[in-house]
């Protein structure tokens, strides 16, 4: 399960992720991400991963695609594979 807490200040967004970035959470995260970019195409997005317990391969691909566009990732988690 994935929970996303979003904070916005002007054109800057912070997405704090909690839980697992995998399965149905990937679609939720992608839709949320795209809704931000629809509203603010030049948005600066920071994604916090310190409360993420696991990222599966599809989740990793989504984060790579997303961060290649407009994001900065902040870490502080341990990946268990």
C-alpha positions as CSV (number, residue, x, y, z in Angstrom):
1,X,0.0,0.0,0.0
2,X,1.2,3.5,-0.8
3,X,0.3,6.8,0.8
4,X,1.3,10.1,-0.8
5,X,1.3,13.3,1.2
6,X,1.6,16.4,-1.1
7,X,2.7,19.8,0.0
8,X,2.7,22.7,-2.5
9,X,4.4,26.1,-2.3
10,X,4.0,28.1,-5.4
11,X,5.4,26.1,-8.3
12,X,7.2,23.6,-6.0
13,X,5.7,20.3,-4.9
14,X,6.9,17.8,-2.3
15,X,5.6,14.3,-2.5
16,X,6.3,12.3,0.7
17,X,5.8,8.6,-0.1
18,X,4.9,6.1,2.7
19,X,4.7,2.4,2.3
20,X,5.4,0.3,-0.8
21,X,6.0,1.7,-4.3
22,X,4.7,-1.3,-6.2
23,X,1.6,-3.0,-7.5
24,X,-1.5,-0.7,-7.5
25,X,0.5,2.1,-5.8
26,X,2.4,2.6,-9.1
27,X,-0.7,3.6,-11.0
28,X,-1.8,5.9,-8.1
29,X,1.6,7.6,-8.0
30,X,1.7,8.0,-11.8
31,X,-1.8,9.5,-12.0
32,X,-1.0,11.9,-9.1
33,X,2.3,12.9,-10.8
34,X,0.6,13.5,-14.1
35,X,-2.1,15.6,-12.5
36,X,0.5,17.9,-11.0
37,X,2.2,18.3,-14.4
38,X,-1.2,18.9,-16.0
39,X,-1.8,21.8,-13.6
40,X,1.8,23.1,-13.5
41,X,3.9,21.9,-16.5
42,X,7.0,23.6,-15.1
43,X,6.6,22.4,-11.5
44,X,9.6,21.5,-9.5
45,X,8.8,18.2,-7.7
46,X,10.7,16.7,-4.8
47,X,9.9,13.1,-3.8
48,X,10.7,11.9,-0.3
49,X,11.5,8.2,0.0
50,X,12.5,8.0,3.7
51,X,9.2,6.3,4.7
52,X,9.2,3.8,1.8
53,X,9.8,0.2,2.8
54,X,10.1,-1.3,-0.6
55,X,10.2,-0.3,-4.3
56,X,9.6,-3.0,-6.9
57,X,11.1,-3.0,-10.4
58,X,8.1,-1.3,-12.0
59,X,8.1,1.4,-9.2
60,X,11.8,1.9,-9.8
61,X,11.1,2.4,-13.5
62,X,8.4,5.0,-12.8
63,X,10.6,6.9,-10.4
64,X,13.4,7.0,-13.0
65,X,11.1,8.2,-15.8
66,X,9.5,10.8,-13.5
67,X,12.7,12.1,-12.1
68,X,14.3,12.4,-15.5
69,X,11.7,15.1,-16.2
70,X,11.3,17.4,-13.2
71,X,12.0,15.8,-9.9
72,X,14.6,15.4,-7.2
73,X,14.5,12.3,-5.0
74,X,15.4,12.4,-1.3
75,X,16.5,9.1,0.2
76,X,16.9,7.6,3.6
77,X,15.5,4.1,3.1
78,X,16.9,0.7,2.8
79,X,15.8,-1.4,-0.2
80,X,15.1,-5.1,0.6
81,X,15.3,-7.4,-2.4
